[in-house]
Each structure stands twice: as C-alpha cells, then as structure tokens.
Amino acid sequence: MQKDLVKVMDNSFSSAASVLPPRLQRYLLSVPDKLTREASEIRLRTDSLIALTVRGKTVLLTDGDAPRTDRETMEEIFLRLCRNSVYSHRDEIASGYVTAPGGHRVGICGRAVTQNGIITSVADISSLNIRISRRHAETAEELMRLLIGRNAVSSFLLYGPPLSGKTTVLRELAYGLAKKGVRVAVVDERRELAEHSSVCMDVFSGYPRKQGIEQALRLFSPEVIVFDELGNRDDTDSLLAAVNAGAAVITTAHAPDIDSLKGRKFMHDAVCGGIFNYFIQLTSGERPGRIAAIYDGDGVRIEDCCNDNCYGGDAFSGADKSVMV
Amino acid sequence: MIIVMAGMLFLGRIKASWYEERVRLLASMCTFVRMARESIAYLSLPPDGIVAAASGRQDMKNVAFLRELAASDIASEGFLTPWSKALSSLPLNEDERALLLSWGAVLGKSDRDSQIFSCDGALCALEKFKNDAAAEASKQGRMWTSLGAIGGVFAVIMLV
C-alpha cells in the first residue's frame, strides 16, 4: 500500500504526506493530481478539514470522504513528526517547527509553555502546517552556470517572499557545488539543508548560525559557507568574518524586493557593504523557485531573468561575461 | 548411582538457574534504563537511537529483549508496542512488568526533564527489584541445589 501511495502521488507531495497517519495518506491519494502537484503546503487544524495551499490560495478539501483531524489525530501526527521522540526535537519545537524527513518544515502552533518569558515547549497542538519542499534543480543549475567561475565562487544572496523556494534552491546549490569539488560548509541550523552526514559537504547540523560559521572557518577551511535566513546583526558580523577569511557566502533572506532588502536596518551593511557579489530575486505565487531578477553587488539590476527558467522577462545570455567571476 | 545423583543435582541447578536468570535480566534492564537516561540527558538520542546504542554494547549483545526492539520500527510505531511485545515473554513478576510498561509508555512522549525524571524513578525501583531477586536467587539456589543433592542420595538409597 505504501508503494502504491508513492507511485501515484507526486514525489514531493507524497514525501511531505508521509508524516501523516496511513489513513490520511490514503485519503490524500484521492485528491486530484493537479492539486497535489502544485500544492506548497498541507495545513491541518484540530477538528477541521485538511487544506492545501495551491498557488498561494487555500483549498479546503471538502469532498464526502474528507476526514477531520481530531485532537487524537493531531497528537498522533505530532508524535510521528518527532519520530516518537519529542525530547529530541525540543529546541525546534520551542522555535515553532519540526523538520520532517525530506526537508519539509512543519510549523507547529498550540499552547505555549513558557519559562521566564521564553517558550520552552508547545502543548495542545492545534495547527500544523507542512511546507512541501520541492526541487528547484533547474534554478540552482542556472545560478551555478551564471555565477560560479573557474577559479572562485561568488557570494550571493537569494531573496524573495515566503514560499518562493529559497531554502530549496539553496539546498540544491550546496549539493551542486559540493559535487563539483568545491569545499562547502553548510551551517544547517534548522536541519533543512542537508542530511546530517553527507559524503560531499561538511554539515553543521543544528548548530546556532554564529558558532557554526566560526567553527567552519576555524576548522574546515571552506571555500563556500552556506546557511539559510540571514536575519540579524550577528549574522552580518559572521558574514564579514567569513568574507575576510576568504570564503564565499551563499545565503537567503526574506524580502519581496531589493528595496525592502536595502531598507532593513541590519541588512544595510550586508547589502551595501560589498559582501555580496549578486542578489538573486526568486518568484513565488504561481511559479515559485524561479529567478525573477539578478542584481549586482551594488543593487543595480543586471537582467530581468535568465532563459525560460524565469518568470516572465527577456532571455538572458549565459555567455554574458559581466556576471562571470 | 552416580548418574542418578548427578541427574538430581542437575535438575536442582536448573531450577536454581531460573532465579539467577531473573537477576541477570533485571540487571540488563537497569543497564538499559541507565543508558537511556544518559543518552537522553547528554545526547537527546531518540528511542530507536538508544536501542541501537545499547545493542552495540559488548555486555548487552546477547540480551533477547534488545534484539527484539532493534528489529522493530520504533521511529514509526513508537516505543511502547515493541517494548510490551519484548517484555511479554520475559520471566518478570507483575510489579516488574507494570513498572517497565509504564516507563516505556512515557519514553519519547515528553520533554527531556520529564524523561530524565521518569528514568530516575524507574531505575530506583528496578535496583530494588534486582536486589530482591538476587537475595531470592541466593536462597532458592541453595535450597534447590541441596534438594537436588538430597534427592540424589535418596534415589541411590532406594536403588540400593
């Protein structure tokens, strides 16, 4: 039965749905392919029907057989997510998520258990949001082709709104670079970017970003450091340390456009300080994970997009030397 | 006549060894729960990781309940079901079985501090059970060995 489930459903969707109990997986088998192929999230709430996020819109699954997820089912799903080991995921749960096998991030909300104002755990889980991680290998290959030179790797920042595939593209880039023989260190704070033991990369799984970057630089002489979600001033300091040590940095940030990116207080130094050679804007909505635009290190737009992998715009010539290192 | 005596002694030893087997079993349980506590406290190992680590120890290699646990899919089905299955065929009394089942029911289900607390409680009770079983084994062992010897002498006398 499990094999049938995998065969019929889209692979990414089935991988994300595998954290659900078999009866819910069987139900999702009956959902039309056009929904499962384009779904970016599976949303579950206590005593509610299952919903999918498809092209940015919420689709409630309301057909006759549609199951409601009661409290016991939510508890069961939560335990399956944690692989029946809640304490092993304590830090993730306190941060509001668990990373499911396959790199799918599952948001958790319920009743916060706090200590001195800090969330230590979540009880009475009321909502779960499974973000389906889909491959964007074409985008990663295109970026590697355009931005990786013979002798050096450029530092660049992938940015976009939520659900634009930043983490997925970053993951593909890290693997792609490592397979080409580049010394890649992945600081995988949320355990989404790499399996904890990877044959071709140095993976700092679960390390806080700052410590992970420091240790990578000090002990593993990386050519490239990859981490997700540039978020605060500490990250900017770590970036500078990496660049000063001669390593390139590839990371992501939340921002709908380049102006929002530049406008953030702590980002200003990172964006305008010459740390990054390129800024890559990714698309969301109907066609997530595509390159919408490329900007140079000064935030000046180079081109709208690159060949047919893009969301609209003119084709970009990959032979253009202005973006090669 | 010597064969008859040896046979009776052997039967006595078999009976005595049942009690000694219980002591070894409870000692293995103590080791397992102690390992679980340390694995949770220092490594946050999940239950299947704890079982794998315990199975790899030299002194735990031949422990039957560990072999059974290692063969099950704890990550998917949880710890309790394979644990109760593994316990079902073991020579445990009612209190020992209830304690181990209640410890197994909690494993993996809550935060680290609760897990450590649960392990500490189970360990304390298990040590007491083990000490009681060791005292019982010593008493029963002497009794059955003596009975075996006496039975052997009696059988020889009857034959003569």
Interface residues (C-beta under 8 A of the other chain):
Chain A: L79 R80 C82 R83 N84 S85 V86 Y87 S88 R90 T120 S121
Chain B: I40 S44 L45 P46 P47 D48 G49 I74 A75 S76 E77 G78 F79 G108 K109 S110 D111 R112 S114 Q115
